[in-house]
């Protein structure tokens, strides 16, 4: 089934996985185009399969769009392995749309988040906030995040995700590296695209 999830959606052939990786290289993070490139899977299935792929760092160096990779470490239920710290410190630049009862048009939000869990049945992700400079500046003027902020969660339906850009640099407990804002990283890409056109 192309538009929804089916029971065979978790079964990927090597050819489909190769098409997925080539689509990511070609279309960056435009998941609709990537799903079209694969041809047999939906956008949600492509995202789900990709975040479960074990991609070696050496392979990532050969991919022009390294943000489009996330190491393995998730269970099929969508919750993180308790013995795996791979995703716990994974930074993800996320842009999403939100709707509320008061607003008639969807609003966009963005942030540097980490994937806590996902549910393929409900077709939604749960995100947490990452303790990086950009988040500390916005919330507490550079101070470390409070317990309440660290426990904050955001649930987004798959369809509301506009941009999911992965940063596969790892953070250790005491290594809170500096972050560039999402808009800054997008501006850098635009400048790079303009340079390549010239």
HELIX and SHEET records of a PDB file:
HELIX    1   1 UNK A   14  UNK A   27  1                                  14    
HELIX    2   2 UNK A   31  UNK A   38  1                                   8    
HELIX    3   3 UNK A   43  UNK A   52  1                                  10    
HELIX    4   4 UNK A   57  UNK A   61  1                                   5    
HELIX    5   5 UNK A   66  UNK A   68  5                                   3    
HELIX    6   6 UNK A  133  UNK A  140  1                                   8    
HELIX    7   7 UNK A  147  UNK A  150  1                                   4    
HELIX    8   8 UNK A  158  UNK A  160  5                                   3    
HELIX    9   9 UNK A  182  UNK A  197  1                                  16    
SHEET    1   A 5 UNK A 153  UNK A 157  0                                        
SHEET    2   A 5 UNK A 124  UNK A 129 -1                                        
SHEET    3   A 5 UNK A 107  UNK A 119 -1                                        
SHEET    4   A 5 UNK A  91  UNK A  98 -1                                        
SHEET    5   A 5 UNK A 161  UNK A 167 -1                                        
END                                                                             
